[in-house]
């Protein structure tokens, strides 16, 4: 299984969820078409979601344990799994974790439905993450521009 610390894979160079989710969706499409037998980027993505990422002051938190990520999961998974759409916040970690285990198992078994579901999840998750990143980028830019303008307007 490919993990973020596994540098032997030429297919997954960047280890952030945006890049890996896109790579996983491409690999899953190739699997669906019969051009490959596995999708290591999917397992890398799930690993990234489960493992804590290093924070500024030491130990970080995993995306599955971070309440700020629940909106992203609910947006992307809610479109492929009705259980997630109606879940309460307390239930989300377990439901998401079970869903990811189900996807991993289905992809390992080469179940066509699960491969398609995994691809759909990866694309939706990528879109949600990218949308969040772009929003934050524009917000930072607006704050920066506002500070610059307010300083220039002082006589």
N, C-alpha and C positions, 0 to 999 in steps of 0.2 A: 504494500500500500504506500502511496506517495504521501509524504508529509512535508510541511513547510521546511523542515530541516534537511530534507533529502535533496541534495544538489545534483544528483545523478540524472535527473530527468531533464532532457533538453526541451520538453514540451511546456513546462510550467516554470517560467523564469521569474516572474514577479509574484510575490506572495502577499498580495492583498486581495480582499474579497471581490473587488470590482474586476480585476484582471482574471482571477481564477474562475469566477462565475462565468465569464464570457468564454474562456478556454474550455470549461466544462460543457457548456452548451454546444460548442463546436464539436467536441469529441463525442458527445451524445448523439448529435445529428449524424456523424460518421458511423457510429454504432448502429443507428437506425437504418442507415443505408447499406449496412453490411461491409463497410470498408475498414472496420476495426472491431476488436473483440472486447475492449475495455475502455474505461473513461477515468484514468487516474486523477484528472483534475477535479472530478466530482468528489472523490474521497479526500483530496487535499482541501477543497472548499469546506466540506463538513468538518474536517479536522480544524481548520481555521476558526470555524464558528464555535466549536466546542472548547478549544484551548484558550486560556487567558493570554492576552497580548500584553507585552510589557508596557507599563504605564510610566509616567514621568518620574514618579517617586518609588520605583520598585515594581512589586507585583501588580499586574493589571487584572482585568476582568474579561471573561469570554463574552462574545456577542449574545450567546444564549442566556447568560445570566444578567445581562445589562438591560435594565428596563427601558433605556433610551432606544434600544434596538427593536423593541416589540412592535413599534409602528411599522418599521420596515418589514418585519416578518409578517405582520398582519396584512399589510398591503399586498405583498407578493404571494404569500401562501393562501391568503383568503380567496384568490382567484382560481386556485387549483384544488383547494380542500375546504369544503363547506364547514367542517368542524372548527377550523381556525377562525373563520369569519364571525362565528357566534360565540367564541370562547371568551371567558373573562380573563383578566390579567393574571390572576393566580394560577389558572390552568394552562396558560400559554407555554411556559417552559417545557412541561411534560408533553403536551400535544405536539409542539415543534420537534422535540427530541424524538418522539415516536415516529413522526412523519419522516424525519431524516433517516432513521434506522430502516424504515420501510423502503425508502428510495434506494439506499445503499444495497439492501438485500435484493431488491428487484433488478438493479443494474448488474450486480454480480451474477444473478441467475439469467441475465439477458432477456428478461421479461419485457416484451415490446411496449406494453402499456406503461410500465414503470419507467422505462427509458424515456418515453415521450413525456411523462409527468415530470421526471427529473430535468429534462431539457427545458420544459415550460417553467419550472420553478427557477432554474438558473437564469433564464432570460428575464423573468419578472423581478427576481432578486437583484440582478445587475441593474435593471432599469430603476428600481427603487433606490439602490445605493448611489447610482450616478446622479439621479435627481436630487438626492439629499446633499451630495458633495457640491453640485453646481449651485444649489440654493445657498449653502454656507459660503461658497466662494464669492457669490454676488453680494451677500450681506456684508462680508468683510470689506469688499471693495467699496460698497456704499458708505460704510462707517469711516473708512480711510479717506474717501473723497469728502465726506462731511467735515471731518477734522481739518482737512487741508483748506477747504473753503472757509470755514469759520475762522481759521487763523489768518487767512488773507484779508478777510473783511474787517479786521481790527485796524484802526488807523495808526 
